[in-house]
């Protein structure tokens, strides 16, 4: 356990930061899941609409460095390809 005051404060901050990052990562997974469900339903227009809103979520989380920018690009690319394949 942390011994100095500075280390105790950093430990408290790390807990808060981890919880925040966890919620953002959950938001990312939900956004991707919503697009996949729209693709599974087979409605291309609805899938495109959900995809456009999910792209902003994916980009914002990548900008905050919760996930790597290449991982964000990979998710967007694969979802876009799946929508085009409908």
C-alpha positions in Angstrom: 0.0 0.0 0.0 1.1 3.6 -0.6 3.1 5.1 2.2 3.5 8.8 1.2 0.7 11.3 0.9 1.5 11.8 -2.7 1.2 8.0 -3.4 -2.0 7.8 -1.5 -3.5 10.6 -3.5 -2.4 9.0 -6.8 -4.0 5.7 -5.6 -7.3 7.5 -5.0 -7.0 9.2 -8.4 -6.2 6.0 -10.2 -9.4 4.4 -8.8 -11.5 7.3 -10.1 -9.8 7.3 -13.4 -10.2 3.6 -13.8 -13.9 3.8 -13.2 -14.3 6.6 -15.7 -12.3 4.7 -18.3 -14.4 1.6 -17.7 -17.6 3.5 -18.3 -16.2 4.9 -21.5 -15.1 1.5 -22.7 -18.6 0.2 -21.9 -20.1 3.0 -23.9 -17.9 2.0 -26.9 -19.0 -1.6 -26.7 -22.7 -0.6 -26.5 -22.3 1.6 -29.6 -20.7 -1.2 -31.6 -23.3 -3.7 -30.4 -26.1 -1.3 -31.5 -24.7 -1.2 -35.0 -24.3 -5.0 -35.1 -27.9 -5.4 -34.0 -29.1 -3.1 -36.8 -27.0 -5.1 -39.3 -28.5 -8.3 -38.1 -32.0 -6.9 -38.5 -31.2 -6.4 -42.2 -32.3 -2.7 -42.4 -29.5 -0.9 -44.3 -30.9 2.6 -43.7 -31.3 2.1 -40.0 -27.9 0.5 -39.8 -26.3 3.4 -41.6 -28.0 5.9 -39.2 -26.9 4.0 -36.1 -23.4 3.7 -37.6 -23.0 7.4 -38.2 -23.8 8.1 -34.5 -21.6 5.4 -33.3 -18.6 6.7 -35.3 -18.5 9.9 -33.2 -18.6 7.8 -30.0 -15.7 5.6 -31.3 -13.7 8.6 -32.4 -14.1 10.5 -29.1 -13.0 7.4 -27.1 -10.0 7.0 -29.3 -9.1 10.7 -28.9 -9.2 10.2 -25.1 -6.7 7.3 -25.6 -9.0 4.8 -24.0 -8.5 2.6 -27.1 -5.8 3.0 -29.8 -6.7 5.0 -32.9 -5.9 2.0 -35.1 -8.4 -0.2 -33.1 -11.0 2.5 -33.6 -10.3 2.6 -37.3 -10.5 -1.2 -37.5 -13.9 -1.2 -35.8 -15.3 1.5 -38.1 -13.9 -0.2 -41.2 -15.4 -3.6 -40.3 -18.8 -2.1 -39.4 -18.8 -0.1 -42.6 -18.0 -3.1 -44.7 -20.7 -5.1 -43.0 -23.3 -2.4 -43.8 -22.1 -2.2 -47.4 -22.5 -6.0 -47.7 -26.2 -5.8 -46.8 
